[in-house]
């Protein structure tokens, strides 16, 4: 299983990533090991995740979410996917 996730950083920015173990990845982020973008924006909090069967489908979904505007990501986090045009 693969997961696409969104974390909210301490500076209120959102970061999207993918992993095979969400909780382990969040711990790594919060220990300063992981994406360079997040360093200096700690701690992070998991605000959204979704499960995918394959690495490929997770990678495609990650790219799709990264292309969304912040407002669209917030709607996704809130579960209002019908309001997000690219979904």
VMD Tcl script that builds the backbone (N, CA, C; Angstrom):
set m [mol new atoms 261]
animate dup $m
set s [atomselect $m all]
$s set {name element resname resid chain x y z} {
  {N N UNK 1 A 0.833 -1.193 0.000}
  {CA C UNK 1 A 0.000 0.000 0.000}
  {C C UNK 1 A 0.876 1.255 0.000}
  {N N UNK 2 A 0.388 2.252 -0.676}
  {CA C UNK 2 A 1.040 3.559 -0.716}
  {C C UNK 2 A 0.028 4.610 -0.287}
  {N N UNK 3 A 0.529 5.694 0.254}
  {CA C UNK 3 A -0.325 6.758 0.753}
  {C C UNK 3 A 0.151 8.098 0.223}
  {N N UNK 4 A -0.797 8.943 -0.119}
  {CA C UNK 4 A -0.532 10.344 -0.421}
  {C C UNK 4 A -1.033 11.109 0.789}
  {N N UNK 5 A -0.244 12.064 1.252}
  {CA C UNK 5 A -0.608 12.768 2.475}
  {C C UNK 5 A -0.353 14.264 2.344}
  {N N UNK 6 A -1.033 15.011 3.190}
  {CA C UNK 6 A -0.793 16.452 3.306}
  {C C UNK 6 A -0.534 16.736 4.771}
  {N N UNK 7 A 0.535 17.483 5.032}
  {CA C UNK 7 A 0.803 17.940 6.386}
  {C C UNK 7 A 0.710 19.457 6.424}
  {N N UNK 8 A 0.313 19.950 7.571}
  {CA C UNK 8 A 0.312 21.393 7.805}
  {C C UNK 8 A 1.549 21.702 8.633}
  {N N UNK 9 A 2.346 22.618 8.133}
  {CA C UNK 9 A 3.588 22.999 8.814}
  {C C UNK 9 A 3.301 24.064 9.869}
  {N N UNK 10 A 4.273 24.282 10.744}
  {CA C UNK 10 A 4.120 25.259 11.825}
  {C C UNK 10 A 3.849 26.662 11.295}
  {N N UNK 11 A 4.333 26.978 10.082}
  {CA C UNK 11 A 4.091 28.299 9.497}
  {C C UNK 11 A 2.783 28.347 8.699}
  {N N UNK 12 A 1.953 27.323 8.831}
  {CA C UNK 12 A 0.628 27.213 8.213}
  {C C UNK 12 A 0.676 26.868 6.722}
  {N N UNK 13 A 1.843 26.548 6.173}
  {CA C UNK 13 A 1.905 26.091 4.791}
  {C C UNK 13 A 1.533 24.613 4.744}
  {N N UNK 14 A 1.208 24.143 3.548}
  {CA C UNK 14 A 0.836 22.750 3.347}
  {C C UNK 14 A 1.896 22.065 2.496}
  {N N UNK 15 A 2.220 20.832 2.865}
  {CA C UNK 15 A 3.177 20.040 2.104}
  {C C UNK 15 A 2.518 18.725 1.730}
  {N N UNK 16 A 2.648 18.318 0.484}
  {CA C UNK 16 A 2.086 17.057 -0.005}
  {C C UNK 16 A 3.217 16.094 -0.325}
  {N N UNK 17 A 3.047 14.849 0.101}
  {CA C UNK 17 A 4.044 13.827 -0.168}
  {C C UNK 17 A 3.400 12.467 -0.305}
  {N N UNK 18 A 4.251 11.452 -0.504}
  {CA C UNK 18 A 3.749 10.082 -0.565}
  {C C UNK 18 A 4.722 9.165 0.151}
  {N N UNK 19 A 4.189 8.073 0.673}
  {CA C UNK 19 A 4.991 7.138 1.453}
  {C C UNK 19 A 4.272 5.805 1.561}
  {N N UNK 20 A 4.989 4.807 2.032}
  {CA C UNK 20 A 4.347 3.522 2.304}
  {C C UNK 20 A 3.983 3.392 3.785}
  {N N UNK 21 A 4.444 4.331 4.617}
  {CA C UNK 21 A 4.151 4.306 6.053}
  {C C UNK 21 A 3.970 5.749 6.546}
  {N N UNK 22 A 2.739 6.186 6.652}
  {CA C UNK 22 A 2.444 7.591 6.960}
  {C C UNK 22 A 2.979 7.996 8.336}
  {N N UNK 23 A 2.698 7.218 9.361}
  {CA C UNK 23 A 3.110 7.607 10.710}
  {C C UNK 23 A 4.632 7.692 10.835}
  {N N UNK 24 A 5.335 6.746 10.235}
  {CA C UNK 24 A 6.801 6.780 10.244}
  {C C UNK 24 A 7.305 8.025 9.517}
  {N N UNK 25 A 6.675 8.352 8.401}
  {CA C UNK 25 A 7.092 9.529 7.622}
  {C C UNK 25 A 6.874 10.824 8.400}
  {N N UNK 26 A 5.764 10.926 9.109}
  {CA C UNK 26 A 5.485 12.123 9.907}
  {C C UNK 26 A 6.534 12.252 11.015}
  {N N UNK 27 A 6.852 11.142 11.655}
  {CA C UNK 27 A 7.901 11.169 12.699}
  {C C UNK 27 A 9.228 11.630 12.110}
  {N N UNK 28 A 9.579 11.121 10.934}
  {CA C UNK 28 A 10.839 11.528 10.284}
  {C C UNK 28 A 10.819 13.034 9.974}
  {N N UNK 29 A 9.700 13.505 9.447}
  {CA C UNK 29 A 9.590 14.944 9.173}
  {C C UNK 29 A 9.832 15.733 10.459}
  {N N UNK 30 A 9.173 15.339 11.530}
  {CA C UNK 30 A 9.264 16.093 12.786}
  {C C UNK 30 A 10.614 15.964 13.482}
  {N N UNK 31 A 11.430 15.017 13.038}
  {CA C UNK 31 A 12.799 14.907 13.555}
  {C C UNK 31 A 13.805 15.554 12.610}
  {N N UNK 32 A 13.294 16.296 11.615}
  {CA C UNK 32 A 14.166 17.027 10.706}
  {C C UNK 32 A 14.779 16.179 9.616}
  {N N UNK 33 A 14.298 14.960 9.437}
  {CA C UNK 33 A 14.796 14.080 8.380}
  {C C UNK 33 A 13.668 13.878 7.380}
  {N N UNK 34 A 13.878 14.362 6.208}
  {CA C UNK 34 A 12.836 14.244 5.192}
  {C C UNK 34 A 12.970 15.377 4.199}
  {N N UNK 35 A 11.862 15.867 3.748}
  {CA C UNK 35 A 11.837 16.907 2.723}
  {C C UNK 35 A 12.524 18.190 3.192}
  {N N UNK 36 A 13.363 18.735 2.332}
  {CA C UNK 36 A 14.063 19.980 2.658}
  {C C UNK 36 A 13.079 21.129 2.883}
  {N N UNK 37 A 11.953 21.093 2.175}
  {CA C UNK 37 A 10.945 22.145 2.300}
  {C C UNK 37 A 10.478 22.294 3.744}
  {N N UNK 38 A 10.376 21.192 4.446}
  {CA C UNK 38 A 9.798 21.198 5.789}
  {C C UNK 38 A 10.788 21.646 6.863}
  {N N UNK 39 A 12.072 21.474 6.621}
  {CA C UNK 39 A 13.065 21.873 7.619}
  {C C UNK 39 A 12.906 23.370 7.890}
  {N N UNK 40 A 12.808 23.739 9.148}
  {CA C UNK 40 A 12.577 25.126 9.523}
  {C C UNK 40 A 11.101 25.467 9.644}
  {N N UNK 41 A 10.233 24.513 9.341}
  {CA C UNK 41 A 8.784 24.738 9.420}
  {C C UNK 41 A 8.149 23.728 10.373}
  {N N UNK 42 A 8.957 23.201 11.269}
  {CA C UNK 42 A 8.511 22.155 12.186}
  {C C UNK 42 A 7.833 22.732 13.416}
  {N N UNK 43 A 6.952 21.985 14.043}
  {CA C UNK 43 A 6.551 20.635 13.697}
  {C C UNK 43 A 5.470 20.642 12.618}
  {N N UNK 44 A 5.256 19.456 12.049}
  {CA C UNK 44 A 4.189 19.290 11.072}
  {C C UNK 44 A 3.089 18.430 11.684}
  {N N UNK 45 A 1.884 18.584 11.138}
  {CA C UNK 45 A 0.737 17.809 11.602}
  {C C UNK 45 A 0.036 17.211 10.392}
  {N N UNK 46 A -0.239 15.924 10.445}
  {CA C UNK 46 A -0.957 15.262 9.367}
  {C C UNK 46 A -2.389 15.775 9.322}
  {N N UNK 47 A -2.816 16.270 8.147}
  {CA C UNK 47 A -4.180 16.777 8.016}
  {C C UNK 47 A -4.993 16.009 6.976}
  {N N UNK 48 A -4.318 15.166 6.165}
  {CA C UNK 48 A -5.037 14.431 5.120}
  {C C UNK 48 A -4.183 13.275 4.637}
  {N N UNK 49 A -4.816 12.154 4.354}
  {CA C UNK 49 A -4.122 11.050 3.685}
  {C C UNK 49 A -5.139 10.216 2.919}
  {N N UNK 50 A -4.660 9.573 1.875}
  {CA C UNK 50 A -5.485 8.652 1.110}
  {C C UNK 50 A -4.618 7.489 0.669}
  {N N UNK 51 A -5.222 6.336 0.569}
  {CA C UNK 51 A -4.521 5.088 0.280}
  {C C UNK 51 A -4.589 4.743 -1.197}
  {N N UNK 52 A -3.481 4.174 -1.719}
  {CA C UNK 52 A -3.409 3.745 -3.116}
  {C C UNK 52 A -2.801 2.357 -3.191}
  {N N UNK 53 A -3.257 1.605 -4.164}
  {CA C UNK 53 A -2.783 0.223 -4.337}
  {C C UNK 53 A -1.344 0.156 -4.853}
  {N N UNK 54 A -0.974 1.094 -5.724}
  {CA C UNK 54 A 0.353 1.028 -6.351}
  {C C UNK 54 A 1.121 2.323 -6.164}
  {N N UNK 55 A 2.436 2.191 -6.299}
  {CA C UNK 55 A 3.316 3.349 -6.243}
  {C C UNK 55 A 2.966 4.321 -7.359}
  {N N UNK 56 A 2.680 3.792 -8.533}
  {CA C UNK 56 A 2.359 4.629 -9.687}
  {C C UNK 56 A 1.103 5.460 -9.455}
  {N N UNK 57 A 0.045 4.849 -8.949}
  {CA C UNK 57 A -1.188 5.616 -8.731}
  {C C UNK 57 A -0.991 6.664 -7.640}
  {N N UNK 58 A -0.199 6.343 -6.628}
  {CA C UNK 58 A 0.093 7.324 -5.575}
  {C C UNK 58 A 0.909 8.489 -6.131}
  {N N UNK 59 A 1.881 8.190 -6.968}
  {CA C UNK 59 A 2.715 9.241 -7.561}
  {C C UNK 59 A 1.886 10.167 -8.451}
  {N N UNK 60 A 0.979 9.588 -9.209}
  {CA C UNK 60 A 0.106 10.408 -10.068}
  {C C UNK 60 A -0.788 11.311 -9.227}
  {N N UNK 61 A -1.346 10.742 -8.175}
  {CA C UNK 61 A -2.233 11.521 -7.296}
  {C C UNK 61 A -1.461 12.619 -6.573}
  {N N UNK 62 A -0.235 12.311 -6.138}
  {CA C UNK 62 A 0.597 13.327 -5.485}
  {C C UNK 62 A 0.818 14.512 -6.423}
  {N N UNK 63 A 1.157 14.237 -7.664}
  {CA C UNK 63 A 1.355 15.317 -8.645}
  {C C UNK 63 A 0.077 16.122 -8.823}
  {N N UNK 64 A -1.057 15.423 -8.891}
  {CA C UNK 64 A -2.340 16.097 -9.071}
  {C C UNK 64 A -2.623 17.040 -7.898}
  {N N UNK 65 A -2.413 16.563 -6.698}
  {CA C UNK 65 A -2.676 17.390 -5.510}
  {C C UNK 65 A -1.702 18.558 -5.440}
  {N N UNK 66 A -0.431 18.321 -5.776}
  {CA C UNK 66 A 0.557 19.405 -5.734}
  {C C UNK 66 A 0.209 20.534 -6.697}
  {N N UNK 67 A -0.529 20.226 -7.748}
  {CA C UNK 67 A -0.929 21.247 -8.720}
  {C C UNK 67 A -2.114 22.082 -8.242}
  {N N UNK 68 A -2.817 21.624 -7.219}
  {CA C UNK 68 A -3.965 22.364 -6.710}
  {C C UNK 68 A -3.527 23.645 -6.011}
  {N N UNK 69 A -4.388 24.631 -6.039}
  {CA C UNK 69 A -4.151 25.847 -5.263}
  {C C UNK 69 A -4.432 25.550 -3.802}
  {N N UNK 70 A -3.925 26.392 -2.928}
  {CA C UNK 70 A -4.104 26.192 -1.489}
  {C C UNK 70 A -5.590 26.052 -1.127}
  {N N UNK 71 A -6.425 26.915 -1.674}
  {CA C UNK 71 A -7.855 26.864 -1.355}
  {C C UNK 71 A -8.454 25.520 -1.750}
  {N N UNK 72 A -8.019 24.970 -2.874}
  {CA C UNK 72 A -8.519 23.671 -3.317}
  {C C UNK 72 A -8.026 22.557 -2.395}
  {N N UNK 73 A -6.778 22.663 -1.937}
  {CA C UNK 73 A -6.252 21.678 -0.996}
  {C C UNK 73 A -7.028 21.722 0.314}
  {N N UNK 74 A -7.382 22.898 0.762}
  {CA C UNK 74 A -8.154 23.022 1.995}
  {C C UNK 74 A -9.534 22.381 1.840}
  {N N UNK 75 A -10.153 22.527 0.677}
  {CA C UNK 75 A -11.433 21.868 0.420}
  {C C UNK 75 A -11.268 20.351 0.431}
  {N N UNK 76 A -10.192 19.873 -0.154}
  {CA C UNK 76 A -9.905 18.441 -0.152}
  {C C UNK 76 A -9.742 17.935 1.282}
  {N N UNK 77 A -8.992 18.654 2.085}
  {CA C UNK 77 A -8.776 18.297 3.487}
  {C C UNK 77 A -10.104 18.238 4.236}
  {N N UNK 78 A -10.997 19.165 3.926}
  {CA C UNK 78 A -12.301 19.222 4.579}
  {C C UNK 78 A -13.271 18.174 4.041}
  {N N UNK 79 A -12.865 17.438 3.022}
  {CA C UNK 79 A -13.719 16.405 2.451}
  {C C UNK 79 A -14.705 16.886 1.433}
  {N N UNK 80 A -14.532 18.112 0.966}
  {CA C UNK 80 A -15.455 18.713 -0.005}
  {C C UNK 80 A -14.919 18.531 -1.415}
  {N N UNK 81 A -14.656 17.278 -1.791}
  {CA C UNK 81 A -14.026 16.991 -3.074}
  {C C UNK 81 A -14.880 17.393 -4.269}
  {N N UNK 82 A -16.189 17.455 -4.086}
  {CA C UNK 82 A -17.062 17.840 -5.200}
  {C C UNK 82 A -16.831 19.293 -5.607}
  {N N UNK 83 A -16.178 20.073 -4.757}
  {CA C UNK 83 A -15.908 21.484 -5.050}
  {C C UNK 83 A -14.526 21.705 -5.632}
  {N N UNK 84 A -13.722 20.641 -5.717}
  {CA C UNK 84 A -12.370 20.761 -6.254}
  {C C UNK 84 A -12.408 20.366 -7.728}
  {N N UNK 85 A -12.213 21.337 -8.631}
  {CA C UNK 85 A -12.390 21.104 -10.074}
  {C C UNK 85 A -11.582 19.949 -10.663}
  {N N UNK 86 A -10.347 19.752 -10.229}
  {CA C UNK 86 A -9.507 18.751 -10.897}
  {C C UNK 86 A -9.744 17.334 -10.408}
  {N N UNK 87 A -10.666 17.132 -9.508}
  {CA C UNK 87 A -10.888 15.769 -8.989}
  {C C UNK 87 A -11.991 15.100 -9.730}
}
mol reanalyze $m
mol bondsrecalc $m
mol representation Tube
mol addrep $m
